[in-house]
Amino acid sequence: MKKMIALVMCLTLCLAAVPVYAGETGETAESLMEQAETLYAAEDYKGAAELIEKAAETGDAGAQYTLGDCYAYGLGFDQDYQKAAEYYTLSADQGYAPAQVVLGSLYLSGLGIGVNPETALKYFRLAADQNDPVGQYYMGYCYDAGIAVEPDPAKALEYYRLSADQGLPDAQYRLGVMYQTGIGTEPDYDQAFHYYGLAAAQNYPEALTAMGFFHGQGLGTAQNTDEMLKYYKAAADMGEPMAQFNLGCCYRDGTGVELNYEEMLKYFRLAVDQGNANAQFNLGFCYYVGQGVEQDYDEAFRLYQLAADQGFPVAIFAVGDCYYTGNGVEKDPGAAAEWYQKSLDAGYEPDETDQAHMNEVFGRDSSNP
């Protein structure tokens, strides 16, 4: 999954309608949780956690869930995922949807509990059946990725839409992707733009990037370079690597801005630091040809290799070409042939010059490739 839902510590709970009393003190779980919330706001996490523990001992599902958060995040107690899972389970088995969702995610990750996709699916379904938007999202994800069920893009779309219609930006973004690419539905740029826009309005970084792309290409909306730059900049400032790369390309090509190699390099490097393969290859090319930097074949080869290790086809070819030319690495026709073949297997389509290099190391006549 491109993005997992972040678990958030929250002391505002939906408590049982009938107060549950806490032992000899006569205090209700609701009262204890209100006191805990006051201590939490004052950053007295230990005191808050102790009160939450007392509330959980009454059997209140909301308090059990929050106590699980305390252990999961190390608030007031030492971080302990196993303990967190125990309390999430107590809460989830009482039908508390937020705990069901978190417990399902733990069964996917294995944190504090054994990896068990089937059990994860069970808890996601329980939450989704209560109309919980995060549970619906995860059900969509399970059908999308084929986790404990056969992959079913149409079913995934259905659950994502249920979640998106309740305002969850993760689901809105994923719907945008599915409508853009035609997964589980016919491609529909208008619908993709709509759902990307909903998620972008909630400052979802990947959706901001997608909105920039759609404005730049005129997909689902009129082409608008100013809007493209606005969205790319907003996402880049939030650290979204693809937006950083795209913004770097704008400065490289003078698209909507004045050509500026210094800005290009800044944004490419930000994206490279986050492992973006596009940026790794393109920054490598800058070093290979000396665009905005001093020519440095060694650095170019290093960056090409990083992108190639992620399966980026043109970078795989570029590594082969470095072996072919001896730039940045010792010349090795055999290694060049190996990398060239890898690039073809990855879907790279060589131009005439590239094909000539391939033909030479493969020992083929360029007129009969």
C-alpha positions in Angstrom: 0.0 0.0 0.0 1.3 3.3 -1.0 0.4 4.8 2.5 -0.7 3.2 5.7 -3.2 5.1 7.9 -1.4 6.7 10.8 -2.5 5.7 14.3 -3.3 8.8 16.3 -3.4 9.1 20.1 -6.8 10.5 21.0 -8.4 10.9 24.5 -11.8 12.0 23.2 -13.8 8.8 23.4 -17.2 7.4 22.5 -17.9 5.9 25.9 -20.7 3.5 26.9 -24.1 5.1 27.5 -24.3 3.5 30.9 -21.4 4.6 33.3 -19.1 1.9 34.4 -17.8 2.2 38.0 -14.2 1.8 38.9 -13.9 -0.3 42.1 -14.1 1.3 45.5 -13.6 4.9 44.3 -17.0 4.9 42.7 -15.5 6.9 39.8 -16.8 6.1 36.3 -14.7 5.4 33.4 -16.0 8.6 31.9 -14.8 10.6 34.9 -11.4 8.9 34.9 -11.0 9.6 31.2 -11.9 13.3 31.6 -9.3 13.6 34.3 -6.8 11.8 32.1 -7.5 14.2 29.2 -6.7 17.2 31.5 -3.4 15.6 32.5 -2.6 14.7 28.9 -3.2 18.4 27.8 -0.8 19.4 30.6 1.8 16.9 29.2 1.6 14.7 32.3 1.6 11.5 30.3 2.4 9.2 33.2 -0.5 10.5 35.3 -2.8 10.4 32.3 -1.8 6.8 31.5 -2.4 5.7 35.0 -5.9 7.1 35.0 -6.6 5.5 31.6 -5.4 2.2 33.0 -7.9 2.5 35.8 -10.7 3.3 33.4 -9.7 0.3 31.2 -9.9 -2.0 34.2 -13.6 -1.2 34.4 -14.0 -3.0 31.0 -14.7 0.2 29.1 -13.9 -0.5 25.4 -12.9 3.1 24.7 -10.5 3.2 27.6 -9.0 -0.1 26.6 -8.4 1.2 23.1 -6.7 4.4 24.5 -4.6 2.4 26.9 -3.5 0.4 23.8 -2.4 3.7 22.3 -0.4 4.6 25.4 1.6 1.4 25.1 1.9 1.7 21.3 3.3 5.2 21.5 5.1 5.0 24.8 3.0 7.7 26.4 3.2 7.3 30.2 4.5 3.7 29.9 7.4 2.1 28.1 6.5 1.4 24.5 5.3 -2.2 24.3 3.5 -3.4 21.2 2.6 -6.7 22.8 0.7 -4.9 25.6 -0.8 -2.5 23.1 -2.1 -5.5 21.1 -3.6 -7.1 24.2 -5.7 -4.0 25.1 -6.7 -3.4 21.4 -8.0 -6.9 21.4 -10.0 -6.4 24.6 -11.6 -3.3 23.0 -12.0 -4.8 19.5 -13.7 -7.9 20.9 -16.3 -5.6 22.4 -17.1 -4.2 19.0 -15.2 -1.0 19.2 -14.5 -0.1 15.6 -11.3 2.0 16.0 -9.7 -0.8 18.0 -10.7 -3.3 15.3 -9.0 -1.2 12.7 -5.8 -0.8 14.6 -5.7 -4.5 15.6 -6.2 -5.4 12.0 -3.2 -3.2 11.0 -1.1 -4.9 13.7 -2.0 -8.3 12.3 -0.7 -7.0 8.9 2.5 -5.6 10.3 3.2 -8.2 13.0 3.9 -5.5 15.6 3.3 -7.0 19.0 1.4 -9.9 17.5 2.0 -12.6 14.8 1.4 -11.7 11.2 -2.0 -13.1 10.3 -3.6 -11.6 7.2 -6.8 -13.6 7.6 -7.3 -12.2 11.1 -6.5 -8.7 9.9 -9.2 -9.0 7.3 -11.7 -10.2 9.9 -11.2 -7.2 12.1 -11.2 -4.8 9.1 -14.5 -6.3 8.0 -16.0 -5.9 11.5 -15.1 -2.2 11.5 -16.3 -1.7 7.9 -19.6 -3.3 8.7 -20.0 -0.6 11.3 -19.5 2.0 8.6 -16.1 2.9 9.9 -14.3 4.8 7.1 -10.8 3.5 8.0 -12.1 -0.1 8.2 -13.7 0.4 4.8 -10.4 1.8 3.4 -8.5 -1.2 4.7 -11.1 -3.6 3.2 -10.6 -1.8 -0.1 -6.8 -2.2 0.3 -7.2 -6.0 1.0 -9.2 -6.4 -2.2 -6.8 -4.2 -4.0 -3.7 -6.0 -3.0 -5.2 -9.5 -2.6 -4.6 -9.8 1.1 -6.4 -12.9 2.5 -8.8 -12.6 -0.5 -8.6 -12.9 -4.2 -7.7 -9.5 -5.8 -10.9 -7.8 -6.8 -10.4 -4.2 -8.1 -14.1 -3.6 -8.5 -14.7 -4.6 -4.9 -11.7 -2.5 -3.8 -13.3 0.5 -5.6 -16.5 -0.1 -3.8 -15.0 0.0 -0.4 -12.7 2.9 -1.2 -15.7 4.9 -2.4 -17.6 4.2 0.9 -14.6 5.5 2.8 -14.0 8.4 0.5 -17.6 9.5 0.7 -17.0 9.9 4.5 -14.1 12.1 3.8 -11.0 9.9 4.3 -8.3 11.4 2.2 -6.4 8.1 1.8 -9.4 6.6 0.1 -10.1 9.7 -2.0 -6.5 9.6 -3.3 -6.7 5.9 -4.0 -9.9 6.4 -6.0 -8.2 9.1 -8.0 -5.4 6.6 -8.9 -7.9 3.9 -9.9 -9.9 6.3 -12.1 -6.7 7.7 -13.6 -5.3 4.3 -14.5 -8.6 2.4 -15.1 -8.1 -0.1 -12.3 -11.5 -1.7 -11.4 -13.3 0.8 -13.7 -13.0 2.6 -17.0 -10.4 5.4 -17.0 -12.1 8.7 -16.2 -9.9 11.7 -15.8 -12.9 13.9 -14.6 -13.6 11.5 -11.7 -9.8 11.2 -11.0 -9.5 14.9 -10.8 -12.6 15.1 -8.5 -11.2 12.6 -6.0 -7.7 13.9 -6.1 -9.1 17.4 -5.5 -11.0 16.2 -2.4 -7.9 14.7 -0.9 -5.7 17.7 -1.9 -8.2 19.9 -0.1 -7.1 18.0 3.1 -3.5 18.6 2.2 -2.8 15.0 1.3 0.7 15.3 -0.2 0.4 12.7 -3.0 -3.0 14.2 -4.0 -1.5 17.7 -4.2 1.2 16.2 -6.5 -1.5 14.5 -8.7 -3.4 17.8 -8.9 -0.3 19.5 -10.1 0.2 16.9 -12.8 -3.4 17.1 -13.9 -3.3 20.9 -14.2 0.0 20.6 -16.1 -1.3 18.1 -18.5 -4.8 19.4 -18.8 -6.4 16.2 -17.6 -9.9 16.5 -16.2 -9.5 20.3 -16.2 -8.1 23.1 -18.3 -4.3 23.2 -18.6 -3.0 25.8 -16.1 0.7 26.1 -15.4 0.2 28.4 -12.5 -2.0 25.9 -10.8 0.4 23.1 -11.6 3.3 25.0 -9.9 1.1 26.0 -6.9 0.2 22.3 -6.2 3.7 21.0 -6.8 5.2 23.7 -4.5 2.7 22.9 -1.7 3.4 19.1 -1.9 7.2 19.7 -2.2 7.1 21.9 0.9 5.5 19.0 2.7 8.3 16.7 1.6 6.5 14.7 -1.1 9.4 13.4 -3.3 7.5 13.2 -6.6 6.5 16.8 -6.3 10.1 17.7 -5.5 11.2 15.9 -8.6 8.5 17.4 -10.8 9.3 20.9 -9.5 13.0 20.3 -10.3 12.0 19.4 -13.9 10.1 22.7 -14.1 13.2 24.6 -13.2 15.4 22.5 -15.5 13.1 23.0 -18.5 11.8 26.5 -17.7 8.2 25.3 -17.5 6.2 28.1 -15.9 9.3 29.5 -14.2 12.6 30.9 -15.4 15.2 28.2 -16.1 17.3 27.8 -12.9 19.7 25.0 -12.5 20.4 25.8 -8.8 16.7 25.3 -8.0 16.6 22.2 -10.2 19.5 20.7 -8.2 17.9 21.6 -4.9 14.6 19.9 -5.6 16.3 16.9 -7.3 18.5 16.4 -4.3 15.6 16.6 -1.9 13.8 13.9 -3.9 17.0 11.8 -4.1 17.4 11.9 -0.4 14.0 10.2 -0.1 14.9 7.5 -2.6 13.0 8.7 -5.6 14.2 6.8 -8.6 13.2 9.5 -11.2 15.3 12.0 -9.3 18.2 9.6 -8.8 18.4 9.0 -12.6 17.9 12.6 -13.6 20.4 14.0 -11.1 22.8 11.3 -12.3 22.3 12.6 -15.9 23.1 16.1 -14.7 26.4 14.8 -13.4 27.0 12.7 -16.5 26.7 15.7 -18.9 27.6 18.5 -16.5 24.2 20.2 -16.4 24.3 22.7 -13.6 27.2 20.8 -11.9 30.7 19.9 -12.8 30.8 16.7 -14.9 31.4 13.8 -12.6 31.1 10.3 -14.1 31.6 8.6 -10.7 28.7 10.4 -9.1 26.6 9.8 -12.2 27.2 6.1 -12.0 26.4 6.0 -8.3 23.1 7.7 -8.9 22.3 5.6 -11.9 22.9 2.5 -9.8 20.6 3.7 -7.0 17.8 4.1 -9.5 18.6 0.9 -11.3 18.4 -1.0 -8.0 14.8 0.1 -7.9 14.1 -1.4 -11.3 14.0 2.0 -13.2 14.4 0.9 -16.8 16.3 3.9 -18.3 18.7 3.8 -15.3 19.3 0.1 -15.8 20.3 1.0 -19.4 22.4 3.9 -18.2 24.4 1.6 -15.9 25.0 -0.7 -18.8 26.1 2.3 -20.9 28.6 3.3 -18.3 30.1 -0.2 -18.5 30.1 0.2 -22.3 31.9 3.5 -22.3 34.0 3.1 -19.2 32.6 6.3 -17.7 32.4 6.1 -13.9 33.3 2.4 -13.9 35.9 0.2 -15.5 35.0 -0.6 -19.1 33.4 -4.1 -19.3 31.5 -5.2 -22.4 30.2 -8.3 -20.7 28.7 -6.3 -17.8 27.3 -3.8 -20.3 25.6 -6.6 -22.2 24.1 -8.0 -18.9 22.7 -4.6 -17.9 21.5 -3.8 -21.4 19.5 -7.1 -21.3 18.1 -6.2 -17.9 16.9 -2.9 -19.2 15.1 -4.6 -22.1 13.5 -7.1 -19.8 12.3 -4.1 -17.7 10.7 -2.6 -20.7 13.2 -0.1 -21.9 12.9 1.0 -25.5 16.2 2.0 -26.9 16.7 4.8 -29.4 19.0 4.5 -32.5 22.2 5.3 -30.6 21.3 3.1 -27.7 20.5 0.2 -30.1 23.8 0.6 -31.8 25.6 0.2 -28.4 23.5 -2.8 -27.7 24.2 -4.4 -31.0 27.9 -4.0 -30.5 28.1 -5.8 -27.2 25.5 -8.4 -28.3 27.5 -9.0 -31.4 24.6 -8.2 -33.8 24.5 -6.4 -37.1 22.8 -3.0 -36.5 20.9 -3.5 -39.7 19.4 -6.8 -38.3 18.9 -6.3 -34.6 
